[in-house]
């Protein structure tokens, strides 16, 4: 009984770790995407503000 319980517990821990990993990576991906879009927007704003010297 105890062996079954411990194996089930380790499996649930493994699943929890995988879920946390997935949440962490998706969150990281969203942050990177948001920073990238913000960077592009800032570049466009700066290009509009500063006159092009060409």
C-alpha positions in Angstrom: 0.0 0.0 0.0 2.7 2.4 1.0 4.7 1.7 -2.2 1.6 2.3 -4.3 1.0 5.6 -2.5 4.6 6.7 -2.9 4.7 5.9 -6.6 1.5 7.8 -7.1 2.8 10.7 -5.1 6.0 10.8 -7.2 3.9 10.7 -10.4 1.7 13.6 -9.3 4.9 15.5 -8.4 6.3 14.8 -11.8 3.0 16.1 -13.4 3.0 19.2 -11.2 6.6 19.9 -12.2 5.7 19.5 -15.9 2.7 21.9 -15.5 4.8 24.4 -13.7 7.5 24.2 -16.3 5.0 24.7 -19.1 3.5 27.7 -17.3 6.9 29.2 -16.7 8.0 28.7 -20.4 4.7 30.1 -21.8 5.0 33.1 -19.4 8.6 33.6 -20.5 7.6 33.4 -24.1 4.8 36.0 -23.6 7.2 38.4 -21.8 9.8 38.1 -24.6 7.1 38.6 -27.3 5.8 41.7 -25.4 9.3 43.1 -25.0 9.9 42.6 -28.7 6.7 44.3 -29.8 7.5 47.2 -27.3 11.0 47.5 -28.8 9.6 47.8 -32.3 7.0 50.3 -31.2 9.7 52.4 -29.4 11.9 52.3 -32.6 9.0 53.5 -34.7 8.2 56.3 -32.3 11.9 57.4 -32.2 12.1 57.3 -36.0 9.0 59.5 -36.2 10.3 61.9 -33.6 13.8 62.3 -34.8 14.1 63.6 -38.4 16.0 61.3 -40.8 19.3 62.9 -41.9 19.7 61.3 -45.3 
